[in-house]
Amino acid sequence: MNLSQLMTDQAATEKHFNVKLQDILATTTNKEEFEREIPGISKLYNRFLANRKRVIDWNKIKPPPKDLVVPYSDLQQCTDARKKELGAKLVVLKLNGGLGTTMGCTGPKSVIEVHSGETFLDLTVQQIKGMNEKHGTSIPLVLMNSFNTHEETGKIIQKYSQSNVEIMTFNQSRHPRILKDNLMPLPTKFSANDTEWYPPGHGDVYQSLANSGLLQQLLAQGREYVFISNIDNLGATVDFNILNMMDEKKAEYIMEVTDKTRADVKGGTLIEYEGKAKLLEIAQVPSSKVEEFKSIKKFKIFNTNNLWLNLRAIDRTLKEDLLADMDIIINPKAVDGKNIIQLEIAAGSAIQYFQNARGVNVPRSRFLPVKSTSDLFVVQSSLYSMSQGELVMNPARAFPTVPLVKLGDNFKKVSDYMSRFKGIPDILELDQLTVSGDVTFGAGVVLRGTVIIVANHGSRIDIPEGSILENKVVSGNLRILDH
C-alpha cells in the first residue's frame, strides 16, 4: 500500500499503524507494560485521523460569561477549622514529567535549585509539610512522572522519607513519535532510543492516574479533591479559599486563570464555545486569527494550568468515556533529521466535560513558572523571600507585577548563567531588563526602570561591582581586568 492510499483511506491507515504497534510489542520482554499503553495510543491516533481536517469555528467563540469566571477577591475567606476539614479530602498532584535540558541540565527539571539552595521538589514538600503541621492534616503529594524522570525521581524522593508527607508516584503514558511523511510510528522496537518516544502532554494525567490504580486508592482513603499544577510553577500553592468555593458550589472542575500581559500572549485562554467552557490553545487557532488570539483586548485571561478537580468526577468521566474526545494538539518536531509529529492533549481541555466547571481569576502571584534562566533570575533575586517553601514577594516592591527579563543565549544554560553573576542584582525597582552577548555582573549591582545591555559580537561588557543602572542602555565594550 503506497502513501497516497494510506492518507486517503483512514481505516487502512489505522490498521497499518496498529500492525506496527504489534511489531513493536513483539520486540519487548515486558509485554504487559506496552500492552496497557496500546489502547490509549491507538485511540488518540484514530481520533487524530478522524478529526485532523476539523477546525474550530471562529465565529462561535465567545468570551466567558461573568458567572463562568469568578474574581478571586469574591471568594470567602476559609477558617482554620474549615481548612482542616477540607485538607482531609485533598490530594496535591504535581506534573513532574519534564527534563531540565532546555536550561542545560540533566535529569528531572524538579531537581534544579531555584531559591536558597532548594529545588522545586524541596519547596513542594516543604509547603505540604508546613500545611500538614499547621492544620493537623495529612495531605499527600502525588507526582506524575514520565519515562524520562521516573527512575531518578524514585531515588530522589527517598530523602523525604522522614518528613510527614506521604509521596506517591505514577508514570504517564509513553507514545511513539509519528513520522510525518507516512503517519507511521518512528520506533521499530520498544527498547529503541528514548528520542523516538514521548509523553503525550499533561492531559494524559486523568487516564494515567486511573491506570496506575492510584485514583481508586485515593477514593478509598476518602480523598475527594485533587489540585494539579506544574512542578515548575512556584506560585501554585494550595489555596483553601478556592477549594472551599469548589466544595460549596459543587463544582467538579476549577481552572485558575489570570490577566494576560504582553508576556503571555501565547497562553491558552478560557472561552465559551457552543454553550460550554472550553480551553482554546494557540495551536488550535487558524493562522489568519493568531494575532487576534494574542490580543489582550479580546482575550483578557489565560490558563495558569493550576487545576482543581473532583476525584469522583474524574472517575465518572473516564468510565463514561467522555474524555476520549479531548482536543488534540499536533506538535511538529525534527528528530535525527526526520520530520515527526507528536499528538498531545492538555489537562485544561478536559474542562468542557465536567459539570458546573468554573474559572477563578487569581492574582498574578499564583503564576510564577520557571521555564528559563530569565525566570530563574527573577525568583532568585531580592524580589522574593521564602517562607515554608512558598516564595513571598518583597513588600518593598511598589507594584505586584514582576519585571520582564530577557537574558540572551550566553545565559541559557544554568551553569553559564551562574558563572556570569557574582551576585544577583537588586531588581526591586526594575521594569524591564534585556541582556545580549558576552556580559557579566559584579556583586551589589542595582537595576532600575528599563535597562538594556548589549555586547556586540567580539565585545564583552563587565558591569562593575556596586553599579546602579537606571533607565540606561549599555553597549560596546567594557572590560574590568585584574592587575
N, C-alpha and C positions, 0 to 999 in steps of 0.2 A: 504494500500500500504506500503510495507516494504522499508527499507533504500536502499537496493541494487537496487530496482526498481526505486526509486527516483533519484539515482545517474546516472543511465543509460538512463533514459527517461527524456530528457530536458523539453519537453512540459508538462509532468505531474508534474515535479518539479516546473516549473513556475506557473502552475495553482494552485498547493497546496500552494505555497508561497503567491500568491495573495488572496487566500481564508483566509489565516492567517491575511493578512493586513486588509481585510474587517472585520474580527473578532475584530481586534484592533479598527478599526473605530467605530464599534458598541458600544464601551465602553466609547467614549468621548462625552461630551456635545457640544464641539466646533468642530463639524464635518467639517466645511468649511476649517479650518486650515489644518487638516490632509488630507482632500481630495485633496488639492492643492499639497501636498507632494507625494501622492501615485504614480502618473505617473512617476516622477523622480526616485523614489525608485525602481519601477518595471523595468524601462528601464535600470538602472545601474545593477540590479540583473540579468536581462536577458542577457545583454552583458557579464557579468561575466561567466554565464553558457556556453555561446556560445564560448567564447574565452579562457577559463581557461587552455586549453591544447596548446594554441598558444604561441610560444616563439619567441623572437627576433632572427633573423638570424645574428649571429655574423660576418659572412663573408661579410655582406652588409654594415657594419658600416664603415664610413669614417670620417676622421677629417673634420671639417667645412672648406670649401674653403675660400681663403683670402677675397673674396668680400662679404662673409656672415658675418664675424666678423670684425668690424671697430675699430681700435685703438682710444681710447678717444682723444689722442693727435692730431689726424687728423681732429677733429671737429672744425668748425668755431666758433669763439667767438661771442656770441649773444649780440647785442647792447641793451641799456636800452629801446629804442623805440620798438624794436622787442620783448623784454620781456613783455612789456605792452600789445602788440598785441596778443602774444601767451597766456599770462595769462588769457585773456578774454575767451579763448577757453578751459581752463584746469580745471580738477577736480582732487583732491588728494583723493585716496581711501586707507584706512589702514585696513589691516586684523586684526580684534580685537576679534577673537573667543576663544583665549587661556586663560586658568586659570594659576594662579601662583603657583599651587600645587607642581610642581617639585622643586620649590625653598622654599617650606614650607609656602607659603602664601595662604590666602583665597581670593576669588573674582577674577576679571579680572586681568590678568598679567599687563595690561596697567596702573594700578594704583600703581605699585611698584615704590618707589623713587629710581632714578638711579644717579642723579647728582645734587648737591646743593639743595637738598630737593625737586627737581622737578621730576614728574613722566613721563613715556613715553608719556602719553596723554598731559600733560602740555607742554612738549617740542614740540610736534607736532603742537599744537595750536599756540605756540609762533612763530614757524617757519613760518607758513602760515600768521599769523598776521603781522609779520615783512615784508614778501614779499608784502602783500596787501598794506601796508603803503608806502613801498619804491617805488613800481611800479604803484601805483594807480589802482590796480586790485581788484577783489572780488572773488578770488579763494575759492571755498567751500571745506569743509572737509566731506568726507563720510566714515562712519565706518561700516564695515561688522561684525556684532556680531554673536555669536552662542546662542543657548538657554541657555548656561551656563553663558553668560556675558551680555545678552540683558538688563535685568531688572536693574542691578546695574549700568551699563553704562548709562542708561537713567537718573538715578538720578545724577550721577557724572557730566555729561555734562552741568547741569544747572548752574554750577559755571562759565561757559564761556559765559553766556548769554549777558554780557556787552562787549564782545570782538567784533571785526569787522569780525569775522569768522563765516560764516553760517555752522552749523553742521547738517548733515542728517545721519540717521541710517537705516539699514535694517538687517534682520536676514537671515543667511544662512540656508540651509535645516537641518532637523532633521531626521536621518535614524535609523532604529532599528539594533542593533548588530545582527549578524547571528551565530547561533550555528554551530560549525564546524562539528559535527558528523552527522547532518541531513539536514544542509543548510536551516533551517527554522528560522524565527525571534525569538530572545531571549525573548522580552517582549510579554505578552499576553493581555495587556491593555495599552491605551495611557497614563494614569496617573501613569504608573509604575515608579520605581526608575530610576533617571536620568542615573545611571550607565548602564542601558540597552539600552541607545540611544547614538548616537554620531553625530557630524558634519562631513560630508563626504569629508574633505580636502578642501583646498582653491581653487581647481579647480571648485568648486561649485559657485564661485563668479559671473560668467557670467550669468548663468541661474537665480540665486537668485536676482541679480541686476534687471534683466528684470521682474521677477515675482513680485518684490516689487513695480513696477511702476516707480522707480527712473530713469531707463535708458531712458524711453520716456520723463520723466520730464526734465532731463538734456539736452537731444537733443533739446527739445522745447525751452530751455533757450539759445540755440546757443553754447553749450559746444560740443567740438569735440574730445577732448583727455582726457584719464584718466591715471594717474600714480598710479600704485598699488604696495604696498610693505607691509612687515610685520611690525607691530607697534613696535616690539622689536628690529628692525634694526635701530640703532641710526645714521647710515651713509646714510640712504635712504631719502635724502632731494631732493627737486625739483631742477633739473639741466636744465636750459633753453638751454644749448648747445645741449643736447640730443634731447629735444623737437623741437628745430629749425631744426636739421637734419631730424627728423621724418616728420616734416611738408614739408620741401623742397623736400625730396626724395619720398614723398607719401607712406611711409612705414606704414602698418597697425598694425605692432607689432614689438616692440623692446624689447629684453631681455638684461639686463645688466649682463655681465659675468666678472669674474676677474681671475687672475692667481691662480692656485692651489698651496697650500703649504702642508706640511705634516699634518696640522690640518684639511684639507678639503677633504681628500681622499674619503669620502663617499658622497660628494655633487654631485648632478645631473650635467651632462655635456651636452653641446650643440654639436650635431653631424650632419652629413649628412646621411640620410637613404632613399634609393630609390629616390634620387634626391631632397629631401626636408629637410629643417631644422627640427630637432627633438630633444626633451629633453630625455636623457637617465638617468633614476634613478637607483640607486644600487639595488632596489627591482626587477627590470626587468632583471638584469644580471644573466646569468646561473652561478651556483655555481662554475663551473670549470673556470670561467672567472673573478671572483671577484677580485683577486689580480691584474690581468691585468687592470681592470677598475680603481683600486686605483692608478695605475702607473701615476706619474706626467709626465713621458716622453711621453706617448701615449696620455693621456687625460690631456691637459695642463690648461684647464679653467673649471670653474664651474658656475652654475647659482646662482646669488645672490637673486633671487626672487624679484628683482626690475624690474617691467614690465611696459611698455608704450603701450597703445592700442588706436586705433581709435574707438570711440564710435559707429559710424555708421557701422563700420565693425563688431563689436560685435553684433549689431542688425541684420545685414545681415546673419552672420554665424549661429545665433540662428534660424532665420526664415527658413534658408535652411537646418537646422538640421545637420550642419557639425560638431558641437562639440559633437554630440551624440556618436562619436567613439573615444573620448579621452581615452588615456591609463589608465587602472585601476591598482591601487596598492593594493595588498592584504596584509592587516596588521593584523597578528595574535596576539591575546591577551588572557589573562585569566581574567575572571570576576566572582567573588564569587565562585571560584573553577571550573568554566566551561570554556572550550576552545571555543573561539569565533573568528570570523574574522570580520574585517571592510573593506568595499570596499571604497577606497578613490581615488580621482583624484587630480592631481597637476595643478595649474594655468599655469605653464610653458609648460605643454604638449599640450596646445592649439596652440602653435606657428606654427605647420605644416599646420594649416587650414586658415592661414591669408596670404594675398598677400604681396609680397615684404617684407617679415619678415627679420629682421636683428638682429645681436648681436652687442653690443658695449662693448669692453674690457675696463672696467673702473678701475680707481685706487682703491687700496685696501681700501682706506678710505671710500668708499661708501658701504662697507660691514662691519658693526660693530654690530653684533647681541649680545643680552644679553640673553643667554639661561640658564646660571648657575651663581652661586656666583663667580666662577672663572672669568667669563666675567665681572661681576659687579665690582670686584676688580680692573680690568684694567681701566674701564671707570670712576671710582670714584677717581682714582689716579691723581697725578700731571702730568700725561701724557696728560691730556686733560683739556682745559678750555672751557667755554661756551659763545657763542655769539648769541643772539636772538634765543635761542632754539637749536642751532647747536653746536655739540662738535667739537672743533678745536684742532688738535694735537699740543702739545708744540713744538715750533720751536727749542728748545734746544735738542730734540731727534735727535740723529745722523743719524738714518735711519728710513724710513717711516713705517716699519712693527711693529706690536705690539708684545710684548713678549708672549711666550707660558706659560700659567699659569694653573696649576692643583692643586686645593685645595681639600683635602680629605673629607671623609664623615662627619667629625666633623664640617665642614664649609657649609654643603649642604643647610641647612635652613638659610634664610636671618637673622633671629633672632640670631642663633648661630654664624653666620659669623660676625655680628656686635659686638657681645659680646667678640670676640677674637682679636679685633683690638682696641687699644687706639687711633690709628690714622693710616690712610692708608700709608704704606711705600712709600718712594721716589723710583720709578722704572724707571727713565729716562734712565738709562744705563743697564737695566735688559734685558737679552736674554730669560732666562727660569727659572721658579720657580715651584718646586714641594714640596707640604707640605702634610704630612700624620701623622695622630694621634692627640693627645691632645697637641696642640701648640697654644700659644698666642703671640701677638706682642705688645711691648710697643710703646710709641709715638716717632716720629722722627727717625724711622728705615730707613736705606738706603740699597737697594738690587741692586747688580750689577752683570753682567755676568750670570753665571749659579749657582743657589742656590738650594740646596736640604735639606729639614729639615724633619727628620723622628723621631717621638716619638713612640717607640715600645709600645705594649700593656702593660698597667700598669704604663707607664712612662709619664712624662709631660715635655715639653720644653717651657720656657718663654724667648722669645727673649728680652733682656733688652732694655730699653729706650735709644735712640741715637746710637744703634748698627749699624755698617757698615759691611755688609757681601758681599764679592766679590769673586765669584768662590769658594764657600765653601759648604761642606757637614756637617750638624749638626745632630748628632744623640745621643741617650742615654737619659739622664735625666738632666734637668736644671731648677731649681725652684728658684723663687725670692719671698721671703715671707716678709710681713710687720712685723715690730717689735716695 
